Amino acid sequence: MKQLLIIIATALLLQSCTGKLDLQPKDQLTEKTTFTKYDNIKAYAWQFYEVFPAYAPASVNKEFDSDLFLNANPNSESNWIWQRIVIPSSSADYTDPYARIRAVNIMLDNLDKSSISDTDKDHWRSVGYFFRAYNYMNLVSKYGDITWVEKALTDGDVEELYAKRTPRAEVTQKMLEQLQWAEQHIKPAGDGPNTINVHVVRALISRFGLIEGTWRKYHNLGDPIPYLRASADAAAKLIAAFPNLHPNYDEEFNSESLANVPGILLYKQYDQTQVVHTLASLGRNSAGRWDLTKKAADMYLMTDGQTRWTSPLFAGDKSPYTEFRNRDKRLYYTVPPPFKVKVVHPSMNWQPSDNPAESEYFPVMAAISGPKNKTLPTLNWQGLVVRSEPHYVDFNDGQPFNVTYTGYRFYKFSNKIQMIQNFDVNDAPIFRMGEVMVNYAEAKYELGEFDQAIADQTINKLRTRAGVAALQTGAIPNDPTRDATITPVLWEIRRERAIELMGESFRFDDLRRWKKMEYAVTQKLGRWIKKGTDVPANSIIPIQNGATEGYIAYEKVPPAPFPEYYYFYPLPSNQIVLNPNLVQNPQWK
C-alpha cells in the first residue's frame, strides 16, 4: 500500500444528489464510455458539488474554535483554544479532499480523448479546475505544504505516490493560474441555473485570493500582492454585475427557494422529495447548543453607526431589553430578542405577559420578519411556544428546550417553514454577494486602496440593509476594544466581516490567517445577570469571578499564548507511515 492508495480505493467516483452511476469495478471501460458525450460528463460532474458543506451542522460547530461562539454543553471547550489537539491516526480533513481531487482528475485526464468540441472541453476543464482548487484551498489552509496531484494515480505511479509535500507557494500559484484560466474559458452561464459559471469562479477567486494573500502577509510566507489583486479584481467584477443585495438578510438563509434571489451566486437546494437537512431544527430548539459570546454580541453596532460603548442610544446591558434596543438588525436575525409570554403546555396558545415591557420586540420582529421566519414568540420543534428568551440550561422554567449558556442563543438558520424535526427544507447559500463585498473591502484595504467609494460599494450596502448608519472613513468612531495593532479602518472592515458572516464557518480560519488566535484565548462570557432577580438566588449559573451579579462565565480562562505551531493542523500519522517522504508539520509530536 502506498500513501494515496487508501484515497484511491475510497473515492466515490460517481455520486450526485440526483442518483448514482456505478462505475465499479469496470474502471477502464467506464472511462472509455463516460467521457464520450457532453451529458455523460455533466452527469459525472454532479458528484463534485458534494464538497460544499451547505447546511451540515459541522459547519457551525467549527465556530466553537473561534472567539465568538461557545458550546453550551458541559466540558465542551474548544480543543484548539485549550491546546488539546493530538495528532490523529487518520483524518477525513486530509483524505476526503484527495478522494474528490482524484474524481476531478479522472475527468480531466479523459477530456482530450472525448469527441466533444474544444469549447466544451475547455468548459469542463474549467469546472474541473474550479473544484480541484476548492479542495486544495481547504488542504493548504489546514496543512500548508501539501502534495500536488494533477492526474489520477495508479499503482504504477510510484514516484507520485511517494512524493514529498509540494511547497505551498507552488501549489497556490498553480491554483490561481488555473482558476484564472477557468474564468476565461468556462461557459459564462454554466450549464444552466445554479451551476458553476463565470460568477461562481470569480467568487472562489475572491475568497481564495484573500485567504492566501493575508496568510502570506501575516505569516511572512512571501509576496501577498498577486493574490490580493486577484481577489479584488474578481470581486470588483462581481460587484459591477450584482450591485444590489436582497433587501432581507434573514431570507438569504431561511427561504424555501433561493432561485433568482438577488446576490445569491450558488446555493444548495433542499426539498421534501429529495434532500433535507437538520440545521434549522437544531437551531430552533437549541439542540445544536450554539451560543454567541458576549464579545460577539458587543460587536453589533447601534443604528447610529456607533459602538455600544460610544453611542448615546445604548441604554446598558444589565437587561436584555435595553441591550437589544437600536441595534443592527442582523443581531435580531442571529439571536432571539428578549420576551416573556404566558403559556400553559401542552397548549400551543399563548398570551402576552402582564408586563407590556416584555413584549417590546414583538412589533420589531413583525416589521422585519414574517410568519415563516422569525416572528416572536419563538417555538421549539413541535411548535411549542417558549415562555421566555433568554432562558437558560440551568434555569429553564420547566422548558428544557431553546436553552442557552450565555444568553445569546444562535438561531440564524432557524425558521418556521416546516415545523417537522430534522426535516428542514430551506436552501443554503454557498457563494453570496455579502461575502464578496467583505472580501473586496478587506482586499482593497490590504492593497492600500480602500477609500470612501469602496466603503460605499461594500460595507455601507450591508449596513443600509441592516439599518445601520454608513461608515465614514474620515470619522470612524472610537472603539475602546480595538486591537491597538489594527488600524481603525481595518478594525471596522473586520467587524463587518464578522457580523455579516456570523456562524457561517469563517471566523476560525479568519483568525488563523490574520495570525490573531490570541483573540480566542480569553474567557468566553455571556449576558449580565443578577442572582435573586434574573435567576434564583441559589442558581448554579456561574458568574465571572464567582460574583452574584455580573457576566455569565461557564468557561474558565484558557491557556496563553496560543502556540505558533497550532496555526497549522498536524498531518495524520497513517499518511506518514504510508509515505515516509512526508514530513510532519513542525513541533507536532
Secondary structure, DSSP 8 states (H G I E B T S, - for coil): --TTHHHHHH---SEETTEE----S-HHHHHHHHTTSHHHHHHHHGGGGGG--TT-HHHHHGGGGSSSEEE-STT---TTTTT-----S--HHHHHHHHHHHHHHHHHHHHTTS-S-HHHHHHHHHHHHHHHHHHHHHHHHHHSS-----S---TT-HHHHT-----HHHHHHHHHHHHHHHHHHS-TTTTSTTS--HHHHHHHHHHHHHHHHHHHHHTT-S--HHHHHHHHHHHHHHHHH-----S-TGGGTS-S--TT-TTEEEEE--BTTTB-BSHHHHHHSSTT-EEE-HHHHHHS-BTTS--TTT-TT---SSSHHHHTTTB-HHHHHHS---EEEE--TT----EE-S-GGGGTTHHHHHHH--TTTT-SS-B-TT--B-SEES-BTTB-TT--SS-BSSS-B--TT--SS--STT-B---EEEEEHHHHHHHHHHHHHHTT---HHHHHHTHHHHHHHHT-----TTS----TT--TTS-HHHHHHHHHHHHHTTTSS-HHHHHHHHT-GGGGSS-----EEEBTTTB-TT----BGGG-SEEEB--S----SS--GGGGS----HHHHHH-TT----TT--
